[in-house]
Amino acid sequence: MQQPASSSGTIAGSVSHAPNAAFKKFEAFMLQSFVESMFAGDNQAVFGEGIAGEYWKSMMAEAVANKMADAGGIGVARMLEQQSAKKAKSEAAAQAEEAASGISINQQHFQNQDSNVILHQIQRQLIHKQLKSTESVDNSRQS
């Protein structure tokens, strides 16, 4: 069942070009399982009996599902395509943001290293002063 195209050239608000072949194939696979379930019941007169009948039923379901997917399907392929495009767009934006802020992250890293070095130097000086003061107290006690 196809929907009429809107004035912008899209079908029901989706992209006008055909969905990715992999998404279309996935939709056909899903539709095949739906169609096969519709063939359940006593249909041996149509497909035959035994393994051969099951094989023909499977082939018929596959053919019907492929035709349905080619005609636009139920929208699964278009939905997957839209989701994939959104994900790719957000990943590209995240990479661009990361690249833009990469310089500032490196600068922050170096600033953190500098501040750590300064902090360690101050700690060493304080420890050195404490050691000197305890040495002077020990020396005064011994005298």
C-alpha positions, -999 to 999 in steps of 0.1 A, spaced: 0 0 0 17 32 -12 9 66 1 5 96 -22 35 118 -26 33 152 -9 41 185 -27 77 183 -14 84 151 -33 84 128 -2 62 99 7 46 104 41 73 127 53 102 104 45 130 105 20 119 101 -16 147 78 -27 145 41 -22 158 28 12 191 11 15 191 -24 0 201 -40 33 172 -23 51 149 -33 23 161 -69 25 156 -69 63 120 -57 58 114 -84 32 127 -110 57 103 -97 84 74 -96 60 82 -132 49 77 -144 84 44 -126 86 32 -140 53 43 -175 63 22 -172 94 -8 -162 73 -3 -194 52 -8 -216 84 -36 -241 83 -48 -267 59 -34 -256 26 -20 -288 12 -42 -286 -18 -24 -254 -28 13 -262 -19 13 -300 -17 22 -323 12 53 -329 32 87 -312 28 80 -302 -8 48 -284 3 66 -266 31 93 -256 6 68 -242 -19 50 -224 9 83 -208 20 91 -198 -16 57 -183 -21 60 -163 12 94 -151 2 82 -139 -32 51 -122 -18 73 -105 9 99 -93 -17 71 -78 -38 56 -61 -8 91 -47 2 97 -35 -34 63 -17 -33 73 2 -2 65 -24 24 52 -14 58 78 13 64 104 -6 84 131 0 58 124 38 57 123 39 95 157 21 97 171 44 71 160 75 90 174 61 123 206 53 106 208 88 91 201 104 125 228 83 142 253 91 115 245 128 118 248 128 156 281 108 154 295 133 129 284 162 151 301 146 181 333 140 161 333 176 149 327 189 185 355 166 198 379 179 171 370 215 179 374 210 216 405 187 212 428 217 215 412 229 247 413 194 262 450 192 254 455 227 269 436 216 301 457 185 303 489 205 302 475 231 326 466 202 350 501 188 347 516 223 353 494 228 384 503 193 396 540 201 392 536 234 411 516 216 439 543 190 442 570 216 444 551 235 472 546 202 491 583 194 488 592 229 501 567 225 530 581 191 539 617 204 536 608 233 560 591 209 584 622 187 583 645 217 590 623 228 619 622 194 634 660 191 630 664 224 647 641 214 676 660 181 679 693 199 679 682 223 705 670 194 727 703 176 724 722 207 734 
